[in-house]
Amino acid sequence: MRRSAGALRHNLARARAFAPGRKVWAVIKADGYGHGMEWAAAALTGHADGFSVSCVEEALALRAAGVSAPVLVLQGARTAAEWDLCSRHGLQPVLHDEAQLAVLADFRGELPGLWIKLDTGMHRLGFAPMKAQTLFQRLRDHPAARRGLHWLTHLACGDQIAHPQNAEQLDRFRHAVAELPGQRSVANSALVISGGAAGSASAEWTRPGIMLYGPSPMEGEVGRDRALRPVMTVTAPLIAVKTLEPGACVGYGATWTAEGSTRAGVVAIGYADGYPRHAPSGTPVLVHGRECPVIGRVSMDMLEIDLNGVPDAVVGDTVTLWGEGLPVERIADAAGTISYELLTRVAGRLRVID
Ligand SMILES: *Cc1c(COP(=O)(O)O)cnc(C)c1O
């Protein structure tokens, strides 16, 4: 796997260009979407306004790596010990559930910021929007909120620009926090890109994740359509080349049969490395800059490709599975999943070559 810090910074600049004047929480949860959380933080230090992770453990790993920028913890703190860690390490946790309030009541620590999440229609995390005012009254004098009580929400259908739920959620959020002080954050990558988030126009902070790594989350698009650059390129060597006679079957289950004489190559990557097992015959890979189809089932450590289109390919050549020249969205589409899943599943065995 190769990672491009330049591409990561370029994509952050794109996120800023889509949402001028807003501050950016660069989302680097889930090990930086598979790229390495500490690596992503180092590459974006001085470029992002802060970093966003899921849980306190991730935030502590950032602090241990020397990251001093603001850190937003999307799932917030659960236990008293976690609230305490947030205070000691200057983290900004999200408060999203009644169960957290009980623990918070006994907590006297200060925080650089406390974010309240409102559930405006996704029905995952957050308080009912009608509770915003009550929460504000209850928490405004709490030491945890003294240095800032802020508001966020998350949209369920941002990747579908015309989905009616987007406007509904934005309206609920705007209405709920209209009279309240504090900063706001609404937009993930999809909303940043669609720019249609009129309701997030007044939000000071965006929260882009996937677009920083290159893919577009919008239905039917690839990152290139939005001038985003792939950060991760996954390659593997060709370790065998052979000629198959017509009628020869390939791989487990013998699911692919050569119609004519076929030059086939074996690539040293499989589902144990994070390549999707469900990628069907026909899923593209790149050899010498040309697309070749996967043939047969993906194995644990290997997959096979049809090399008829690249007669000069030999053992030792590099095959690109996704990244530079081959958008990960295409592989995700073929395998019936999304770019997020492929990136976050890349396994440790793929040696990082920086
Ligand atoms: C993961 C996440 C994001 C980033 O989403 P992308 O689609 O990757 O841009 C933003 N906000 C919240 C609450 C998230 O969980």
The ligand as a Tripos MOL2 file, in Angstrom:
@<TRIPOS>MOLECULE
LIG
   15    15     1     0     0
SMALL
NO_CHARGES

@<TRIPOS>ATOM
      1 C1        -17.8780    9.3410   10.1460 C.3       1 LIG1
      2 C2        -18.6170   10.6040   10.4060 C.ar      1 LIG1
      3 C3        -18.3980   11.7360    9.6160 C.ar      1 LIG1
      4 C4        -17.5960   11.7030    8.3390 C.3       1 LIG1
      5 O1        -18.4060   11.1430    7.3230 O.3       1 LIG1
      6 P1        -17.9180   11.0060    5.8150 P.3       1 LIG1
      7 O2        -19.1010   10.4770    5.0940 O.co2     1 LIG1
      8 O3        -16.7950   10.0270    5.8200 O.co2     1 LIG1
      9 O4        -17.5090   12.3560    5.3680 O.co2     1 LIG1
     10 C5        -18.9870   12.9270   10.0040 C.ar      1 LIG1
     11 N1        -19.7970   12.9780   11.1070 N.ar      1 LIG1
     12 C6        -20.0580   11.8880   11.8610 C.ar      1 LIG1
     13 C7        -20.9570   12.0190   13.0260 C.3       1 LIG1
     14 C8        -19.5000   10.6710   11.5300 C.ar      1 LIG1
     15 O5        -19.7760    9.5930   12.2710 O.3       1 LIG1
@<TRIPOS>BOND
     1     1     2 1
     2     2     3 ar
     3     2    14 ar
     4     3     4 1
     5     3    10 ar
     6     4     5 1
     7     5     6 1
     8     6     7 2
     9     6     8 1
    10     6     9 1
    11    10    11 ar
    12    11    12 ar
    13    12    13 1
    14    12    14 ar
    15    14    15 1
@<TRIPOS>SUBSTRUCTURE
     1 LIG1         1 GROUP 0 **** ****
